[in-house]
Amino acid sequence: MKAVKFVIGTRAEAIKVLPIARELESRRLRYSVISTGQHDLREFNFKNFRELNKPRGVSGTFQSSFGGLRFSVSNLFKLVPLLRDSIVLVQG
């Protein structure tokens, strides 16, 4: 089976993904979590956890809508090679 990859950025998204990740662990299925860095998610102790960017803090807010768009586009280019040949679940 292909590896499952979760793409998340906020604490709320991590909370929603956590039970699915734990179920995959219990079935010994491969998964990884890729954080876009909107919030600091290290406290959730996901296996195979990777941060694309330094976390922006607890709020993850942007100074302008352009800042949010720039953040999204730059992450898209970072994500494409990481997600190749995977089952991808994006929460958010």
Secondary structure, 3 states (H helix, E strand, C coil): CCCEEEEECCHHHHHHHHHHHHHHHHCCCCEEEEECCCCCCHHHCCCCEEECCCCCCCCCCCCCHHHHHHHHHHHHHHHHHHHCCCEEEECC
